[in-house]
Amino acid sequence: MIDGIIDNAKIKEYASYLMPISDIAVLLNVDEIELKKKILAKNNPISHAYYEGKIEAKLEMHKQERELLSSGSPQALENLRSMLLDMEDEE
C-alpha cells in the first residue's frame, strides 16, 4: 500500500513537469504498478494530485499557444483550433 507514504505535493510537482508515471514512481521510490492503479482510480488524493499537476501544465501550454497566436504564429492557430474542437467534442 502506498497511501500515506507518498508526498502528494511531489506527485503534483512531477506531473506538472509532464513526467510519465514510471519516472514518478522511481523518484518516489514506490512500485510503478501500484502508483498507476492509484492514479487511474481517480477517487483519491494521489490521483487528484497527479491530474492537478498535469492539468496545470496543460493550462500553461494553452496560454503559451495563445501568446504565440498574438505574435502571428500560424501553427498556434492550428493548435488552438484543435483545442477548441477537443472542447466541443466533450460538450
N, C-alpha and C positions, 0 to 999 in steps of 0.2 A: 504494500500500500504506500502510495507516495503522498497522500494527503498529510498536511501538517509538517512535512519535511522540505517542501518546496516554497521558495520565496516567490509569491505571485508577482511582485514588482519586477523581479528579474525576468520572469516569463514574458511579461508585458514589454519590458525593455528589449529583450532579444527578438520578440515577434515584430516590434516596431522597426528593427533593422532588417526585416524580411528574411530572417534565418529559418531554414527548414526545421521541422520538429526533431529530426535526428541530431542536428547540431545543438539544438537547445538541450536535448537530453544529455549529450556529452558534457556541455558546460555546467549543467546542474548535477551531474553525476547520478542520474536516475535511469531506470530502464526505459528505453525508447518506446517499446510496445505499450507499456503501462501509461506513459505520458500521452501517447497518441490516443489511447482509449479515453482518458480523462478529457482531453481536448475535444474529441469528437462527440462526447456525451452532451455537451452544450448546456448543462444544467448545474454547473458547479463553479467555484471561484477560479480554478485553474483554467477552465475553458474561457471564462469571461475575460481573464487577464490576457490570454493569448489573442483572442479575437479583438479585444480593445486595442492592443498594441498594433496588430495587423491593420485594422481599420484606420487608426491614426496615421500610419504610414501612407496608406492609400489616399487619405484626405490630403496629405501634403503633396502627393504626386498629382492629384487633381488640381490643386491650387497652382502648382508649377505649370501645368498644361495651360491653365487659363492665362497665366502671366506670359507664356510663350505665344499664345494666341494674340495677345495685345501687341506683341512685337512683330506680328505678321507671319508667324510660322504656319505654313500650310499643313505640316504634319500634325501640329497641335490641333488644328481644326478637324482633321480626320479623327484624331484620338478622342476629342470631345464629342463628336458626332456618335462615335461608337459607345462612349459612356452614356450618352443620352438614350441611345437605343437599348442599352442594358437596363437602364432605369425603367423605361417604358415597358420592357418585357416583364418586369416584376409587378407592374401595376394591374 
